[in-house]
Amino acid sequence: MKTSVVLSALALTAVAANAATIVSGTYALANHPDGNAQPPQYGLRLDELYNATGSHDIYTFDFNHASSNMKMDVNLVANTIRIYGTTYGGRDIGGGYAVDLDAGAYTIDFLYNVGVSGVPGDDDVWANAASASNFGTITTARGDVIRLEDKSDGNYLFRLGDENNDAGHRGFAGISGWGWLTHGPAGSAHVNASDWLFTATLIPAPSSLALLGLGGLVAGRRRR
């Protein structure tokens, strides 16, 4: 029994060590280091969410902010990806956010349940379907609930992983999530740039953490 516990713990450790392996579970989301509009860094960009100034307004959302808590549920059996949580954001003026009614907490809930599958010939996962196949909402700091839908770049809607060469997306070696969005009423035009660009880290299930701890305890007893 003790041997099986240790082996199970080692197997879980091996899975966790491969940061680019996508498995079913809940992931913590963070800013990607290579956003075109940074600083500040962000995990989501929705330009012209509001036409606040009459010119092109950049809106970004800081997944690393102290008040942010963004997660992603991946279910490779049901073929779904849900991105949800709260994030701090607002109108990006370069190096920070404008101090106005758009600066504050936003709530996001988006579900990919159409076209989700493994990328052929690779270990990434994507949503590959026509534009406006998957939907969600963002509740703004003003209290408005704005509709979100996916947008294809001509190849796919959303992708999760580290690219075909396993070198990482835009210089990040672990798991990234990226894809395009349209915001506003149905039929709204896509605004450049409006897209996900985040990193993702698997959150070990409590049972897995307990098993790893027990495995370490058993190994320590044997050494003594």
C-alpha positions in Angstrom: 0.0 0.0 0.0 2.8 2.4 0.9 4.6 1.7 -2.3 1.5 2.4 -4.4 1.0 5.7 -2.6 4.6 6.8 -3.3 4.3 5.8 -7.0 1.0 7.7 -7.3 2.6 10.7 -5.8 5.5 10.5 -8.2 3.2 10.2 -11.2 1.3 13.3 -10.1 4.6 15.2 -9.6 5.7 14.2 -13.1 2.4 15.5 -14.6 2.7 18.8 -12.7 6.3 19.2 -13.8 5.4 19.3 -17.5 3.9 22.8 -17.4 2.7 22.6 -21.0 0.6 19.4 -20.6 -3.1 20.2 -20.8 -5.3 18.1 -18.6 -8.9 18.4 -17.3 -9.0 20.6 -14.3 -9.1 24.2 -13.0 -6.3 26.6 -14.0 -5.3 29.9 -12.5 -4.9 32.6 -15.1 -2.3 35.4 -15.2 -1.1 38.1 -17.5 0.9 37.2 -20.6 4.3 38.8 -20.8 4.0 39.8 -24.5 0.9 41.9 -24.8 1.2 44.6 -27.5 -0.5 47.3 -25.4 1.6 46.8 -22.3 2.4 48.3 -19.8 0.4 47.4 -17.8 0.5 43.7 -18.6 -2.9 42.1 -19.1 -4.7 38.8 -19.8 -7.5 40.3 -21.9 -7.9 43.3 -24.2 -11.2 44.7 -25.4 -10.5 47.9 -27.4 -13.5 50.3 -27.7 -15.4 48.5 -24.9 -16.6 52.1 -24.5 -16.0 55.0 -26.8 -14.8 57.1 -23.9 -12.8 59.7 -25.7 -14.1 59.8 -29.3 -10.8 58.2 -30.5 -9.6 54.6 -30.3 -9.8 53.6 -26.6 -7.7 50.7 -25.4 -9.2 48.6 -22.6 -7.1 46.0 -20.8 -7.6 43.8 -17.8 -4.9 42.9 -15.3 -5.2 39.3 -14.3 -2.3 39.7 -11.8 -3.9 42.5 -9.9 -4.3 41.9 -6.1 -8.1 42.1 -6.5 -8.2 39.8 -9.6 -9.2 36.1 -9.5 -9.4 34.7 -13.0 -9.8 30.9 -13.6 -10.4 28.5 -16.4 -12.1 25.1 -16.2 -11.0 22.6 -18.9 -13.0 19.5 -19.4 -11.5 17.2 -22.1 -14.3 14.7 -21.7 -17.2 17.1 -22.3 -15.0 19.2 -24.6 -15.6 22.5 -22.9 -13.4 25.4 -21.7 -14.9 28.0 -19.3 -13.0 31.2 -18.5 -14.4 33.1 -15.6 -13.8 35.3 -12.5 -13.1 38.9 -11.6 -10.3 41.1 -12.8 -9.2 44.7 -12.4 -9.1 46.8 -15.5 -10.1 49.9 -17.4 -9.1 52.3 -20.0 -5.4 51.8 -20.7 -3.5 55.1 -21.1 0.0 53.6 -21.2 1.6 52.5 -17.9 -1.7 52.5 -16.1 -5.4 53.1 -16.2 -7.3 56.4 -16.5 -8.8 57.5 -13.3 -12.4 57.4 -14.4 -15.6 55.4 -14.0 -14.2 52.6 -16.1 -11.3 51.8 -13.7 -12.3 49.0 -11.3 -13.5 45.4 -11.0 -15.0 43.5 -14.0 -16.7 40.1 -13.9 -16.2 37.7 -16.8 -17.8 34.4 -17.8 -17.2 32.9 -21.2 -17.9 29.3 -22.3 -16.4 27.5 -25.3 -18.6 24.4 -25.9 -18.6 24.3 -29.7 -15.6 23.1 -31.7 -13.4 22.3 -28.7 -10.9 19.5 -29.5 -7.3 18.6 -29.6 -5.2 20.3 -32.3 -4.4 17.7 -35.0 -0.8 16.5 -34.7 -0.1 18.5 -31.5 -0.8 18.4 -27.8 -2.6 21.8 -27.7 -6.3 22.2 -27.4 -8.4 24.7 -29.5 -11.9 25.8 -30.4 -12.2 25.4 -34.1 -15.5 26.6 -35.5 -17.2 29.5 -37.3 -17.2 32.9 -35.6 -20.0 33.5 -33.1 -20.1 29.9 -32.0 -19.4 30.5 -28.3 -20.5 33.2 -26.0 -20.2 34.9 -22.6 -20.5 38.2 -20.8 -18.4 40.9 -19.2 -19.9 43.0 -16.4 -18.1 46.3 -16.4 -17.1 48.6 -13.6 -20.1 50.8 -14.6 -22.4 47.8 -14.0 -23.2 47.2 -17.6 -23.5 43.6 -18.8 -21.9 43.4 -22.3 -22.2 40.4 -24.6 -19.1 38.6 -25.8 -18.7 36.2 -28.7 -15.8 34.4 -30.3 -14.1 35.5 -33.5 -12.1 33.3 -35.9 -8.9 34.5 -37.3 -9.5 32.2 -40.3 -7.8 29.2 -38.6 -9.4 28.9 -35.1 -11.3 30.8 -32.5 -9.2 30.1 -29.4 -6.1 28.0 -28.6 -4.6 26.7 -25.4 -1.1 25.4 -25.2 2.5 26.1 -26.3 2.2 26.0 -30.2 3.2 23.3 -32.6 6.9 23.5 -31.8 6.3 23.3 -28.0 8.5 26.5 -27.8 5.6 28.5 -26.3 3.3 31.2 -27.6 5.0 34.6 -28.1 8.0 33.7 -25.9 6.2 32.1 -22.9 7.3 28.5 -22.4 4.3 27.3 -20.4 0.6 27.2 -21.3 -0.9 30.2 -22.9 -4.4 30.9 -24.0 -5.1 33.2 -26.9 -8.1 33.9 -29.2 -10.3 36.7 -30.5 -13.5 38.2 -29.3 -16.3 40.6 -30.4 -18.1 42.6 -27.8 -21.5 44.3 -28.0 -24.9 43.4 -29.3 -25.2 40.4 -31.7 -23.9 41.5 -35.1 -21.4 44.0 -33.8 -18.2 44.3 -35.8 -14.9 43.0 -34.3 -12.6 45.7 -33.0 -8.9 45.4 -33.3 -7.6 44.5 -30.8 -10.0 42.5 -28.8 -8.6 39.2 -27.6 -7.5 36.8 -24.8 -3.8 36.7 -24.1 -3.1 35.0 -20.8 -1.0 32.3 -19.2 -2.5 29.3 -17.3 -1.3 27.1 -14.4 -3.1 24.0 -13.3 -4.4 24.2 -9.8 -3.8 20.7 -8.2 -7.0 19.2 -6.7 -7.0 19.0 -2.9 -7.0 15.2 -3.1 -3.8 15.3 -5.2 -2.1 17.7 -2.8 -3.0 15.3 0.1 -1.7 12.4 -1.8 1.6 14.1 -2.6 1.9 15.1 1.1 1.2 11.5 2.2 3.7 10.2 -0.3 6.4 12.5 1.1 5.5 11.4 4.7 5.8 7.7 3.8 9.2 8.3 2.1 10.4 10.3 5.1 9.5 7.4 7.5 11.4 5.0 5.3 14.5 7.1 5.4 14.3 7.3 9.2 
